[in-house]
Amino acid sequence: MRYSGTVSEKPETQSEDASSQDAPSARAQDAPSARASDAPKKTEGSRAPSKLGSLSARSEKADKAKRKSVSDVQQELRDLSKPTERPPVDMKKIYLRVAAVLALVWIAALVFRNNIGFAVAGVLTVVTGGVLYWLKGYFGKAQRLGALLSSADTDEGRKKALATLDTEFKKGDTQAILAKAQLLMQESPREAQAVLESVNLDKQLAPVAAQVRAMRAMIHLTFGEVKEARSLSDQLELGKQQEPKTRAMFAAVASEAWARTGEGQKAVDTLDLFNPEAPDMAEMKAQIWRARAFAYASTNDMKGAGRALRKLADINPHLLGMFVGQKRIHPMLEKEAKGIVMKMGVVPRKVVRQRM
């Protein structure tokens, strides 16, 4: 029994040794094929994280957007359209510069000692004093209205601001009318339109009349009334606007009206003059990308239109509601917007227009 046991153990040991000796050679033969089969897996694995990362980022954004209530979305859109506070006009500097000019005029009159010179200097002094008094009141009122609009960042603040405009400002005050229209555009665009149409443009200064026209055109575009918007936009003189943001806003409104009435290339050429990603264009970013989407679609550049729509979705996915289910939207543009909305899983909500 012992002998048979030792004999039976030796073959097992030899077989184990043989298998251990053959294993390295087998592994060596299989190694190239294993590496070859693993190579594509590594390549796919290296690409996967970037794709998965972008998909997860978009899904997270979509989930956040879906979780928001209607009031949350409207508040976010109000924040996007909330104007940045501008520094007040330094009237002291204006006074000093005007005083220096008037001093030179009086010195010249005294040197020549001419009655006509004294009369001219006197008239200039009186007229300049009146203009400065008007400017002080104008800029002071503008600063007060700006603070009032900034405080209207909630429903309660908005109601309070509207009440203040109705009680503390004159009925025909154009600045107050513009401020009231900006507040009404958030929830009641038609009411804002009625308020703006009460302004007699023939009696207004050119910059004020232009702003009223631009706001009216924007409301018409919201409701797909492109002919009315085009009529108003054609009267905007973009080259005469000195303030960059005002010029960009006028260009965005006019370009959208042009694009939606068959002049897409004119709209593209105009919008190319403005960079919506520039820091000083933050207030106008959504408005410019919206206009670009219409302009590109009008020239059948759907790649550019899609890029503009994605830029809007990055700002706020609900901004794509401008292009879904609205009147007089380019069919391919609406289809592109619907595709992005469906991918993100976002239901377009009520559009809140951007403040001027």
C-alpha positions in Angstrom: 0.0 0.0 0.0 2.8 2.4 0.8 4.6 1.6 -2.4 1.6 2.1 -4.6 1.0 5.4 -2.8 4.5 6.8 -3.6 4.3 5.7 -7.2 1.0 7.5 -7.6 2.4 10.7 -6.1 5.4 11.0 -8.5 3.4 11.2 -11.8 1.3 14.0 -10.3 4.4 15.9 -9.3 5.9 15.5 -12.7 2.8 16.6 -14.4 2.7 19.7 -12.2 6.3 20.5 -13.0 5.7 20.0 -16.7 2.7 22.3 -16.6 4.6 24.9 -14.7 7.5 24.7 -17.2 5.1 24.9 -20.2 3.1 27.9 -18.7 5.7 30.6 -19.5 6.1 29.5 -23.1 2.3 29.4 -23.5 2.0 32.8 -21.9 4.7 34.1 -24.2 2.9 32.8 -27.2 -0.4 34.2 -26.1 1.0 37.6 -25.1 1.1 39.3 -28.5 -2.5 38.2 -29.3 -3.6 39.4 -25.8 -2.0 42.8 -26.3 -3.5 43.0 -29.7 -6.9 42.3 -28.4 -6.5 44.7 -25.5 -5.2 47.6 -27.6 -8.6 48.6 -29.0 -10.1 48.3 -25.5 -7.6 50.8 -24.2 -8.3 53.2 -27.0 -12.0 53.0 -26.4 -11.5 53.4 -22.7 -9.4 56.5 -23.2 -12.1 58.1 -25.3 -15.0 57.0 -23.0 -14.3 59.3 -20.0 -14.5 62.5 -22.1 -17.7 61.4 -23.7 -19.2 60.2 -20.5 -18.1 63.4 -18.8 -19.8 65.7 -21.3 -22.9 63.5 -21.3 -23.1 63.5 -17.5 -22.6 67.2 -17.4 -25.5 67.7 -19.8 -27.7 65.3 -18.0 -27.0 67.0 -14.7 -27.9 70.4 -16.3 -31.1 68.9 -17.7 -32.0 67.3 -14.3 -31.5 70.6 -12.6 -33.6 72.4 -15.2 -36.4 69.9 -14.8 -36.4 70.1 -11.0 -37.0 73.9 -11.2 -40.4 75.3 -10.6 -42.0 77.9 -12.9 -41.3 80.6 -10.4 -37.7 79.5 -10.1 -37.3 79.6 -13.9 -38.9 83.1 -14.2 -36.7 84.4 -11.4 -33.6 83.0 -13.1 -34.6 84.7 -16.4 -35.2 87.9 -14.6 -31.7 87.7 -13.2 -30.3 87.2 -16.7 -32.1 90.3 -17.9 -31.3 92.4 -14.9 -29.2 95.3 -16.0 -25.8 96.0 -14.3 -25.6 99.1 -12.3 -23.8 101.9 -14.0 -21.8 104.5 -12.2 -23.6 107.8 -11.7 -22.7 110.7 -14.0 -20.1 112.9 -12.3 -21.8 116.3 -12.6 -18.9 118.1 -10.9 -16.6 117.3 -13.8 -19.2 118.5 -16.3 -19.6 121.8 -14.3 -15.8 122.3 -14.2 -15.4 121.8 -17.9 -18.3 124.0 -18.8 -17.1 126.7 -16.4 -13.6 126.6 -18.1 -15.2 127.1 -21.5 -17.4 130.0 -20.3 -14.4 131.6 -18.6 -12.5 131.6 -21.9 -15.5 133.1 -23.7 -15.7 135.9 -21.1 -12.0 136.6 -21.2 -12.2 137.0 -24.9 -15.2 139.4 -24.6 -13.3 141.5 -22.0 -10.1 141.6 -24.1 -12.0 142.8 -27.3 -14.4 145.0 -25.3 -17.1 144.6 -27.9 -20.8 144.8 -27.1 -21.6 142.0 -29.4 -19.0 139.8 -27.6 -20.6 140.6 -24.2 -24.0 139.8 -25.5 -22.8 136.5 -27.0 -21.0 135.6 -23.7 -24.1 136.5 -21.7 -26.5 134.4 -23.9 -24.1 131.5 -23.8 -24.0 131.6 -20.0 -27.8 131.7 -19.6 -28.4 128.9 -22.1 -25.6 126.8 -20.7 -27.0 127.2 -17.2 -30.4 126.1 -18.3 -28.9 123.0 -20.1 -26.9 122.1 -17.0 -30.0 122.4 -14.8 -31.9 120.1 -17.2 -29.1 117.6 -17.3 -28.9 117.5 -13.5 -32.6 116.6 -13.3 -32.4 114.2 -16.2 -29.4 112.2 -14.8 -30.8 112.3 -11.3 -34.1 110.9 -12.4 -32.3 108.2 -14.5 -30.3 107.2 -11.5 -33.4 107.0 -9.4 -35.2 104.9 -12.0 -32.2 102.6 -12.3 -32.3 101.9 -8.6 -36.0 101.3 -8.8 -35.6 98.7 -11.6 -32.8 97.0 -9.7 -35.0 96.6 -6.7 -37.7 94.9 -8.8 -36.1 91.5 -8.7 -39.1 89.7 -7.0 -42.8 89.7 -7.7 -43.4 91.9 -4.6 -40.6 94.3 -5.6 -42.0 94.5 -9.1 -45.5 95.4 -7.9 -44.0 98.0 -5.5 -41.9 99.5 -8.3 -44.9 99.8 -10.6 -46.9 101.5 -7.9 -44.1 103.9 -7.3 -43.9 104.8 -11.0 -47.7 105.4 -11.1 -47.7 107.7 -8.0 -44.4 109.5 -7.8 -43.8 110.4 -11.4 -45.8 112.5 -13.8 -48.1 110.8 -16.2 -46.3 111.8 -19.4 -42.8 111.3 -18.1 -41.0 109.4 -20.9 -38.3 108.0 -18.6 -40.9 106.6 -16.2 -42.9 105.2 -19.1 -39.8 103.4 -20.4 -39.1 102.0 -16.9 -42.7 100.9 -16.5 -42.6 99.1 -19.9 -39.5 97.3 -18.9 -41.2 95.9 -15.8 -44.4 95.0 -17.7 -42.4 93.2 -20.4 -41.5 90.5 -17.8 -45.1 89.3 -17.4 -47.4 91.3 -19.6 -45.8 92.2 -23.0 -49.1 93.5 -24.4 -49.5 95.9 -21.6 -46.0 97.1 -22.1 -46.7 97.6 -25.8 -49.7 99.7 -25.0 -47.7 101.9 -22.6 -45.0 102.4 -25.2 -47.5 103.3 -27.9 -48.7 106.1 -25.7 -45.4 108.0 -26.3 -45.5 110.6 -29.0 -42.3 109.9 -30.8 -42.3 113.2 -32.8 -42.0 115.1 -29.5 -39.1 113.1 -28.1 -35.4 113.5 -28.3 -33.9 111.2 -31.0 -32.2 108.8 -28.5 -35.4 108.4 -26.4 -37.5 107.9 -29.5 -35.1 105.2 -30.8 -35.2 103.3 -27.5 -39.0 103.3 -27.6 -39.0 102.0 -31.2 -36.5 99.3 -30.2 -38.6 98.1 -27.3 -41.8 98.1 -29.4 -40.0 96.1 -32.1 -38.8 93.6 -29.5 -42.4 93.0 -28.3 -43.6 92.6 -31.9 -40.9 90.0 -32.5 -42.0 88.1 -29.4 -45.5 87.7 -30.9 -44.2 86.9 -34.4 -45.4 90.2 -35.8 -42.4 90.6 -38.0 -43.7 93.3 -40.4 -44.5 95.7 -37.6 -41.1 94.9 -36.0 -39.3 95.5 -39.4 -41.1 98.9 -39.9 -39.8 100.1 -36.5 -36.3 98.6 -36.9 -35.7 100.3 -40.2 -35.9 103.6 -38.3 -33.2 102.7 -35.9 -29.9 104.5 -36.7 -27.3 102.1 -35.4 -24.3 104.3 -36.4 -25.4 107.1 -34.2 -25.5 105.1 -31.0 -22.4 106.0 -28.9 -23.0 103.6 -26.0 -21.8 100.1 -26.9 -24.5 98.2 -25.2 -27.3 100.3 -26.6 -25.7 99.9 -30.1 -25.5 96.1 -29.6 -29.1 95.9 -28.4 -30.4 98.0 -31.4 -28.3 95.8 -33.7 -29.8 92.6 -32.2 -33.4 93.7 -32.5 -32.9 95.1 -36.0 -31.0 92.0 -37.2 -33.7 89.7 -36.0 -36.3 91.7 -37.8 -34.2 91.7 -41.0 -33.6 88.0 -40.7 -37.2 87.1 -40.3 -38.2 89.3 -43.3 -35.8 87.8 -45.8 -32.6 89.8 -45.3 -30.6 87.2 -43.5 -27.2 88.1 -44.9 -27.6 91.7 -43.8 -28.4 90.5 -40.3 -25.3 88.2 -40.3 -23.0 90.9 -41.4 -24.3 93.3 -38.8 -24.2 90.8 -35.9 -20.6 89.8 -36.9 -19.6 93.3 -35.6 -20.5 92.2 -32.0 -18.9 89.5 -29.9 -21.6 88.1 -27.5 -18.9 86.4 -25.4 -17.1 89.7 -24.6 -17.2 90.7 -20.9 -18.9 94.0 -21.7 -21.6 92.3 -23.7 -22.8 90.1 -20.8 -26.2 91.9 -20.6 -26.8 91.4 -24.3 -25.4 87.9 -24.6 -28.8 86.1 -24.9 -30.3 88.7 -27.1 -27.4 88.5 -29.6 -27.3 84.7 -29.7 -31.1 84.7 -30.3 -30.7 87.1 -33.2 -27.8 85.1 -34.6 -29.9 81.9 -34.5 -32.6 83.6 -36.7 -29.9 85.2 -39.0 -28.1 81.9 -39.6 -31.4 80.0 -40.2 -32.4 82.7 -42.7 -29.2 82.1 -44.7 -29.7 78.2 -44.4 -26.6 77.9 -42.2 -28.1 75.4 -39.8 -24.8 74.6 -38.4 -24.4 78.2 -37.2 -28.0 78.2 -36.1 -27.5 75.1 -34.0 -24.4 76.6 -32.4 -26.4 79.7 -31.5 -29.2 77.6 -30.0 -26.7 75.6 -27.9 -25.2 78.8 -26.6 -28.6 79.9 -25.5 -29.2 76.5 -23.8 -25.9 77.0 -21.9 -27.2 80.3 -20.6 -30.6 78.8 -19.7 -32.3 75.8 -21.4 -35.7 77.5 -21.1 -34.6 80.3 -23.5 -35.2 77.8 -26.3 -38.9 78.2 -25.7 -38.6 81.3 -27.9 -38.3 79.0 -30.9 -40.8 76.2 -30.1 -44.5 76.7 -30.8 -44.2 80.4 -31.7 -45.4 82.1 -34.8 -43.3 82.7 -37.9 -40.3 80.6 -36.8 -38.1 79.1 -39.5 -39.2 75.4 -39.7 -35.6 74.1 -39.6 -34.8 76.4 -36.7 -37.8 75.1 -34.7 -36.8 71.5 -35.5 -33.3 72.1 -34.3 -34.5 73.8 -31.1 -36.9 70.9 -30.4 -34.1 68.4 -30.9 -32.0 70.2 -28.3 -34.9 70.5 -25.9 -35.7 66.8 -26.3 -32.1 65.7 -25.7 -31.9 67.8 -22.5 -35.3 66.7 -21.3 -36.5 70.2 -20.7 -40.0 71.5 -21.2 -39.9 75.1 -22.6 -41.6 77.5 -20.3 -43.0 81.0 -20.7 -40.5 83.2 -22.3 -39.4 86.3 -20.4 -37.9 89.0 -22.6 -34.7 90.7 -21.9 -34.7 94.2 -20.4 -33.4 97.1 -22.4 
